[in-house]
């Protein structure tokens, strides 16, 4: 689909890590919705319907249990600066999702 950029929600309370993750994904032309807390992510994820959610491992279960639709959740640790690993993980999660 020309012009389509999958929406990736980035949930992280650490401002620097969230900005770095957002910059990496935006540079690859993903649409990015940065969110600074699990509570905010849960409150807006059902409306935004992101293609994938990137978050800290300890937040993955809390976010996943509150979503109305199945959305791949990619837990990433502090080593988010490993750019290629982040890219590969997000692309892999998107490949497992089918466009409806």
N, C-alpha and C positions, 0 to 999 in steps of 0.2 A: 504494500500500500504506500504510494509515494507521499512523502511529507509526514508520515506517521513516526512519532517518537514515543516509545513506551515510557510511561510514567513510573518513576522509581521514587518511593517515599524513603527518605533517610531519617531515621529516628536515633538521635544521640543527644544526651544532655551536655556532652563536651563540645563546646562551641568550635574549637579548632579542628577537632576530628570530623565534626559534621560538615564544616566548610571545606575541608580537604576532600572528603568523600563526594560532596556536591560538585566541587570543581572538576574532579576526575570524571564523573559521570556526565556532567554538562559538556565537557570538552569532547566527549564521544557522542554528543548529540542526543543523549537521553533527556527527557523532560524530568526535572527533579523537584520534589516537594520536600524541603527540609523541615523537620519538626523537632522541637527540643525536649519533648517529654512523651512518655508512654501514654499518659492520660490524653494529651492532645492528639496523638496518633490514633488512638482508639476512637476519639470523638469525630475525627474527620475522614478516617480511612474508608468507611462505608459509603460516604458521599463521593470521595475522589476516585475510588476504585483503582488504585495503583496496580500496575502489572506485576510489581514485586516490591517487597518492603525489606530494606536493609536496616539492621539494628544490632545492638549489643546482644551477645548470647543470653545473658540473664533476662533480657526483655522479650525474647522471642515467644515464649509460652504465653505470657500475659497478653501480648498483642494478638496472637493467633486464636486464643480462646474467645475473643470478643468480636471477631470479624464475621459478617453475615455471609460473605462469599469466600471461596477458597482463593487465597493469594499466596504465592510462594514467599516464604520469609527466609531471608538470608542473614544468619547471624555472623557478624564479623567482630573480631577482637581488636585489640589495640594496634595490631600490625596493619591497619588499613592503608598505611603508606606504601604497602607493597602493591603498587598500582596494577600490575598485570594479573595478580591473584584476584583482586576485587573485580576487575573487568571479566575475567573468566567465570567467576562465580555468578555474577549478575546475568551474564549472557546465558549460562547454563540454566539458571532458574527461568529465564524468559523462554528458552526453547521447550521447557516442559509444560508451558502454558499454551493453551489453544485459544485463538481469537474466536469470540462468540458473536 
